[in-house]
């Protein structure tokens, strides 16, 4: 059979890079970047180039699996598996109510365009408050807390028009993630270099000289966990030197005086001393950011996971607000979005939006509530392990791997093992899947239709993709939305979608389902499919919204005093560093060769790295009498891990940097070189957590290090 080539896009991670896929005899034989795509221009990363190997890996599950009483596994068809799972769920719900069932949507649920929306709809249709996603593990503050200060309806400045970009604790060249307005994950290294060539000024704050830090005009090697002091010091300079947009603040901002009073406790010398940077560099960064006409400050997961997520998110919002980093009337709005519900694009402040607290479903632990529509992952283990009304007894885990992702690995393992029913949807027997009672084997990305809804928060033009399946899936496998639709039908409810209840008499095809799911968006997925030429991207240039004049009847004001955040900042100024008895701070990071815990089994990625070494400054290694390749013992107040030492001058002395999402329960000295170790063994979710989001301290962890 002749070879055919199909336009598609990668779903290994959230970047959704445009690709060409070659197919022969019903099998994908090669993938590569699509050079004709107007946004990606042929770019792909090493992970995406492994899609062929991922689809045909020997580890891939080609049928659903059921664990027997003796611990062995047996194969069964998807429909039979759903029948059995539904029967067991019905028994649990009948006896204990719907809150006894929880849903967890992990990283790979986000790579299916219907994954998280369907998981949320399933939880809502079932009536359980226990919906969890990976968002609350690494970045809840930027998603759920900043809207309470108000928001600019027209959107913030975009990267392609920025004169300055300030990145705090993120490295999108490796992670392919940055908040909207910051560096998009589309050939990020090239885009950043091109932007610098046109005059962009780059400021980077990171305790490790990351890939983006090496390109910075100002690099601030901030001490882990002290981002708030650094940001407060910059705000101090900007306010005292009157570098902020005084007209904008006067017209649109309340609480400015409260902010000014709070940052007065952080003059440059004090802020620099607390955050471990040079005072003149801090001042230079403040002047560079405020002096530009357009730009944005944005944080990655690093700063949120370091103990002050909500405060850092507030201070970044304050920077952007007082410097007026927003699109104005008559301009094209930023991040136009095609598949997201249409909202006003006016040059005004929208009313604050409450996404947590009073009126939201409440967890049984630590006073935490829903964040939007989900419960913080911080409470999941306790919700499972603690008897009483509302105890979770069944968990449906969709593309997640809590064993390596959640804090306190032994505790989450004990929680999962205690469940009456654990169902995982996974392409292989990952660390969590192998502890499940059932593992549902799904279609993989080149075997299903998808849209680019999960990456459109980075597109600076109205770019949309609808990709069709390029090959058939192995017999009997289902898309995740089909599985959850089937379970909902068996349990007697319809999935509530934006366009109304999903029909239960007959399974909608993916296009119809996506249309229902995105109802109210700019362009329906089925129309994008029909408008596309041979599966190529469609850019709806004439649909790019322009910023409209404000509506005086609804215009609001930012409130920088909301949530008593200035007082929280003042409390942080008086707080002593909690490092007593520990000589190092451990920070976590991502790597090029994995997407969280995914990809380590693929030959090309495995050849890059099998473990997550402990990167230490050469001077620290010499002082400790440790050589590269030695095993080192890393001990925190919560636990101990063993890792492999590796020298790196990119980390400042006193810091150890390790990639997260490696290892398994029981990973130790004998297996660490082959599979790595979980840094979450060093933390507990009941200590050092954000009181609003539940974000656990998963970076900036005080540790001691010694040769093993």
ChimeraX attribute file (.defattr): number of C-alpha atoms within 10 A of each C-alpha:
attribute: neighborCount
match mode: 1-to-1
recipient: residues
	/A:1	7
	/A:2	6
	/A:3	12
	/A:4	13
	/A:5	15
	/A:6	21
	/A:7	22
	/A:8	30
	/A:9	31
	/A:10	27
	/A:11	23
	/A:12	25
	/A:13	23
	/A:14	22
	/A:15	26
	/A:16	25
	/A:17	28
	/A:18	27
	/A:19	26
	/A:20	20
	/A:21	23
	/A:22	19
	/A:23	19
	/A:24	14
	/A:25	11
	/A:26	14
	/A:27	16
	/A:28	23
	/A:29	15
	/A:30	16
	/A:31	23
	/A:32	21
	/A:33	23
	/A:34	23
	/A:35	14
	/A:36	14
	/A:37	17
	/A:38	14
	/A:39	19
	/A:40	20
	/A:41	16
	/A:42	18
	/A:43	19
	/A:44	22
	/A:45	21
	/A:46	12
	/A:47	21
	/A:48	24
	/A:49	18
	/A:50	19
	/A:51	25
	/A:52	17
	/A:53	17
	/A:54	21
	/A:55	20
	/A:56	13
	/A:57	15
	/A:58	12
	/A:59	14
	/A:60	17
	/A:61	22
	/A:62	20
	/A:63	22
	/A:64	26
	/A:65	25
	/A:66	20
	/A:67	16
	/A:68	11
	/A:69	8
	/A:70	6
	/A:71	11
	/A:72	9
	/A:73	16
	/A:74	12
	/A:75	15
	/A:76	16
	/A:77	16
	/A:78	21
	/A:79	16
	/A:80	11
	/A:81	20
	/A:82	20
	/A:83	16
	/A:84	14
	/A:85	19
	/A:86	18
	/A:87	14
	/A:88	14
	/A:89	21
	/A:90	17
	/A:91	11
	/A:92	20
	/A:93	18
	/A:94	10
	/A:95	9
	/A:96	16
	/A:97	18
	/A:98	22
	/A:99	21
	/A:100	23
	/A:101	27
	/A:102	25
	/A:103	22
	/A:104	28
	/A:105	25
	/A:106	22
	/A:107	25
	/A:108	24
	/A:109	24
	/A:110	22
	/A:111	25
	/A:112	28
	/A:113	22
	/A:114	24
	/A:115	21
	/A:116	25
	/A:117	22
	/A:118	25
	/A:119	26
	/A:120	24
	/A:121	23
	/A:122	24
	/A:123	26
	/A:124	18
	/A:125	18
	/A:126	22
	/A:127	13
	/A:128	20
	/A:129	24
	/A:130	30
	/A:131	26
	/A:132	28
	/A:133	24
	/A:134	22
	/A:135	21
	/A:136	21
	/A:137	24
	/A:138	23
	/A:139	22
	/A:140	24
	/A:141	27
	/A:142	23
	/A:143	15
	/A:144	22
	/A:145	23
	/A:146	23
	/A:147	20
	/A:148	19
	/A:149	26
	/A:150	23
	/A:151	23
	/A:152	24
	/A:153	23
	/A:154	30
	/A:155	24
	/A:156	24
	/A:157	25
	/A:158	25
	/A:159	24
	/A:160	18
	/A:161	15
	/A:162	20
	/A:163	22
	/A:164	26
	/A:165	26
	/A:166	25
	/A:167	26
	/A:168	26
	/A:169	27
	/A:170	27
	/A:171	27
	/A:172	24
	/A:173	23
	/A:174	21
	/A:175	23
	/A:176	22
	/A:177	23
	/A:178	22
	/A:179	21
	/A:180	22
	/A:181	26
	/A:182	26
	/A:183	29
	/A:184	26
	/A:185	24
	/A:186	25
	/A:187	21
	/A:188	21
	/A:189	18
	/A:190	12
	/A:191	17
	/A:192	21
	/A:193	14
	/A:194	13
	/A:195	20
	/A:196	17
	/A:197	10
	/A:198	10
	/A:199	12
	/A:200	22
	/A:201	22
	/A:202	24
	/A:203	24
	/A:204	28
	/A:205	28
	/A:206	24
	/A:207	30
	/A:208	25
	/A:209	21
	/A:210	22
	/A:211	15
	/A:212	24
	/A:213	25
	/A:214	13
	/A:215	18
	/A:216	20
	/A:217	17
	/A:218	19
	/A:219	24
	/A:220	25
	/A:221	20
	/A:222	24
	/A:223	24
	/A:224	25
	/A:225	25
	/A:226	22
	/A:227	32
	/A:228	26
	/A:229	29
	/A:230	30
	/A:231	26
	/A:232	29
	/A:233	28
	/A:234	28
	/A:235	31
	/A:236	25
	/A:237	24
	/A:238	23
	/A:239	21
	/A:240	14
	/A:241	10
	/A:242	11
	/A:243	17
	/A:244	23
	/A:245	17
	/A:246	15
	/A:247	11
	/A:248	13
	/A:249	18
	/A:250	12
	/A:251	11
	/A:252	19
	/A:253	23
	/A:254	17
	/A:255	17
	/A:256	19
	/A:257	13
	/A:258	16
	/A:259	23
	/A:260	16
	/A:261	14
	/A:262	21
	/A:263	26
	/A:264	17
	/A:265	18
	/A:266	26
	/A:267	20
	/A:268	25
	/A:269	16
	/A:270	16
	/A:271	27
	/A:272	26
	/A:273	15
	/A:274	21
	/A:275	25
	/A:276	19
	/A:277	21
	/A:278	17
	/A:279	19
	/A:280	12
	/A:281	15
	/A:282	24
	/A:283	21
	/A:284	16
	/A:285	24
	/A:286	24
	/A:287	18
	/A:288	20
	/A:289	28
	/A:290	27
	/A:291	17
	/A:292	17
	/A:293	13
	/A:294	22
	/A:295	29
	/A:296	31
	/A:297	22
	/A:298	23
	/A:299	25
	/A:300	21
	/A:301	28
	/A:302	27
	/A:303	28
	/A:304	30
	/A:305	28
	/A:306	28
	/A:307	24
	/A:308	24
	/A:309	31
	/A:310	25
	/A:311	23
	/A:312	28
	/A:313	24
	/A:314	28
	/A:315	27
	/A:316	23
	/A:317	23
	/A:318	24
	/A:319	24
	/A:320	21
	/A:321	26
	/A:322	25
	/A:323	24
	/A:324	25
	/A:325	25
	/A:326	23
	/A:327	24
	/A:328	24
	/A:329	17
	/A:330	13
	/A:331	13
	/A:332	19
	/A:333	26
	/A:334	29
	/A:335	23
	/A:336	26
	/A:337	26
	/A:338	28
	/A:339	27
	/A:340	19
	/A:341	13
	/A:342	14
	/A:343	11
	/A:344	13
	/A:345	23
	/A:346	24
	/A:347	24
	/A:348	30
	/A:349	21
	/A:350	20
	/A:351	19
	/A:352	17
	/A:353	14
	/A:354	18
	/A:355	19
	/A:356	22
	/A:357	16
	/A:358	10
	/A:359	10
	/A:360	18
	/A:361	19
	/A:362	18
	/A:363	20
	/A:364	17
	/A:365	14
	/A:366	14
	/A:367	11
	/A:368	22
	/A:369	26
	/A:370	24
	/A:371	26
	/A:372	16
	/A:373	19
	/A:374	22
	/A:375	27
	/A:376	27
	/A:377	26
	/A:378	26
	/A:379	20
	/A:380	27
	/A:381	21
	/A:382	19
	/A:383	22
	/A:384	25
	/A:385	19
	/A:386	14
	/A:387	11
	/A:388	10
	/A:389	11
	/A:390	20
	/A:391	20
	/A:392	29
	/A:393	24
	/A:394	24
	/A:395	24
	/A:396	23
	/A:397	27
	/A:398	27
	/A:399	26
	/A:400	27
	/A:401	25
	/A:402	23
	/A:403	27
	/A:404	27
	/A:405	24
	/A:406	29
	/A:407	27
	/A:408	22
	/A:409	23
	/A:410	15
	/A:411	18
	/A:412	22
	/A:413	20
	/A:414	14
	/A:415	19
	/A:416	23
	/A:417	17
	/A:418	14
	/A:419	16
	/A:420	14
	/A:421	21
	/A:422	23
	/A:423	21
	/A:424	29
	/A:425	24
	/A:426	27
	/A:427	24
	/A:428	20
	/A:429	18
	/A:430	20
	/A:431	19
	/A:432	25
	/A:433	26
	/A:434	17
	/A:435	19
	/A:436	23
	/A:437	21
	/A:438	27
	/A:439	31
	/A:440	29
	/A:441	26
	/A:442	29
	/A:443	22
	/A:444	25
	/A:445	26
	/A:446	23
	/A:447	20
	/A:448	19
	/A:449	21
	/A:450	24
	/A:451	26
	/A:452	27
	/A:453	23
	/A:454	18
	/A:455	22
	/A:456	24
	/A:457	19
	/A:458	25
	/A:459	21
	/A:460	23
	/A:461	21
	/A:462	22
	/A:463	22
	/A:464	25
	/A:465	25
	/A:466	26
	/A:467	26
	/A:468	22
	/A:469	16
	/A:470	22
	/A:471	18
	/A:472	14
	/A:473	21
	/A:474	14
	/A:475	11
	/A:476	15
	/A:477	23
	/A:478	21
	/A:479	21
	/A:480	26
	/A:481	24
	/A:482	19
	/A:483	21
	/A:484	21
	/A:485	25
	/A:486	20
	/A:487	23
	/A:488	20
	/A:489	18
	/A:490	17
	/A:491	16
	/A:492	12
	/A:493	17
	/A:494	23
	/A:495	25
	/A:496	21
	/A:497	22
	/A:498	18
	/A:499	14
	/A:500	12
	/A:501	15
	/A:502	21
	/A:503	15
	/A:504	16
	/A:505	8
	/A:506	9
	/A:507	15
	/A:508	16
	/A:509	10
	/A:510	20
	/A:511	19
	/A:512	14
	/A:513	22
	/A:514	26
	/A:515	20
	/A:516	20
	/A:517	27
	/A:518	22
	/A:519	20
	/A:520	16
	/A:521	17
	/A:522	19
	/A:523	21
	/A:524	20
	/A:525	30
	/A:526	17
	/A:527	12
	/A:528	23
	/A:529	22
	/A:530	11
	/A:531	15
	/A:532	17
	/A:533	11
	/A:534	13
	/A:535	18
	/A:536	25
	/A:537	25
	/A:538	18
	/A:539	19
	/A:540	16
	/A:541	10
	/A:542	7
	/A:543	14
	/A:544	20
	/A:545	21
	/A:546	19
	/A:547	22
	/A:548	19
	/A:549	14
	/A:550	18
	/A:551	11
	/A:552	8
	/A:553	6
	/A:554	10
	/A:555	15
	/A:556	18
	/A:557	21
	/A:558	27
	/A:559	21
	/A:560	25
	/A:561	18
	/A:562	16
	/A:563	13
	/A:564	11
	/A:565	18
	/A:566	24
	/A:567	15
	/A:568	13
	/A:569	23
	/A:570	18
	/A:571	11
	/A:572	16
	/A:573	19
	/A:574	9
	/A:575	9
	/A:576	9
	/A:577	11
	/A:578	9
	/A:579	13
	/A:580	8
	/A:581	11
	/A:582	16
	/A:583	12
	/A:584	22
	/A:585	22
	/A:586	25
	/A:587	28
	/A:588	21
	/A:589	21
	/A:590	22
	/A:591	15
	/A:592	16
	/A:593	23
	/A:594	25
	/A:595	20
	/A:596	22
	/A:597	19
	/A:598	19
	/A:599	19
	/A:600	20
	/A:601	19
	/A:602	19
	/A:603	13
	/A:604	16
	/A:605	17
	/A:606	16
	/A:607	11
	/A:608	12
	/A:609	18
	/A:610	18
	/A:611	21
	/A:612	28
	/A:613	25
	/A:614	27
	/A:615	25
	/A:616	25
	/A:617	20
	/A:618	20
	/A:619	15
	/A:620	18
	/A:621	21
	/A:622	11
	/A:623	8
	/A:624	12
	/A:625	11
	/A:626	20
	/A:627	16
	/A:628	17
	/A:629	14
	/A:630	14
	/A:631	21
	/A:632	21
	/A:633	19
	/A:634	23
	/A:635	20
	/A:636	20
	/A:637	14
	/A:638	14
	/A:639	15
	/A:640	17
	/A:641	21
	/A:642	27
	/A:643	28
	/A:644	24
	/A:645	23
	/A:646	21
	/A:647	21
	/A:648	20
	/A:649	13
	/A:650	19
	/A:651	21
	/A:652	21
	/A:653	17
	/A:654	17
	/A:655	24
	/A:656	31
	/A:657	25
	/A:658	26
	/A:659	21
	/A:660	23
	/A:661	26
	/A:662	26
	/A:663	25
	/A:664	21
	/A:665	16
	/A:666	13
	/A:667	18
	/A:668	17
	/A:669	18
	/A:670	10
	/A:671	16
	/A:672	24
	/A:673	21
	/A:674	15
	/A:675	19
	/A:676	27
	/A:677	30
	/A:678	29
	/A:679	32
	/A:680	28
	/A:681	22
	/A:682	24
	/A:683	24
	/A:684	21
	/A:685	23
	/A:686	16
	/A:687	11
	/A:688	17
	/A:689	21
	/A:690	23
	/A:691	13
	/A:692	21
	/A:693	26
	/A:694	27
	/A:695	29
	/A:696	30
	/A:697	27
	/A:698	29
	/A:699	27
	/A:700	25
	/A:701	30
	/A:702	25
	/A:703	24
	/A:704	19
	/A:705	22
	/A:706	14
	/A:707	17
	/A:708	13
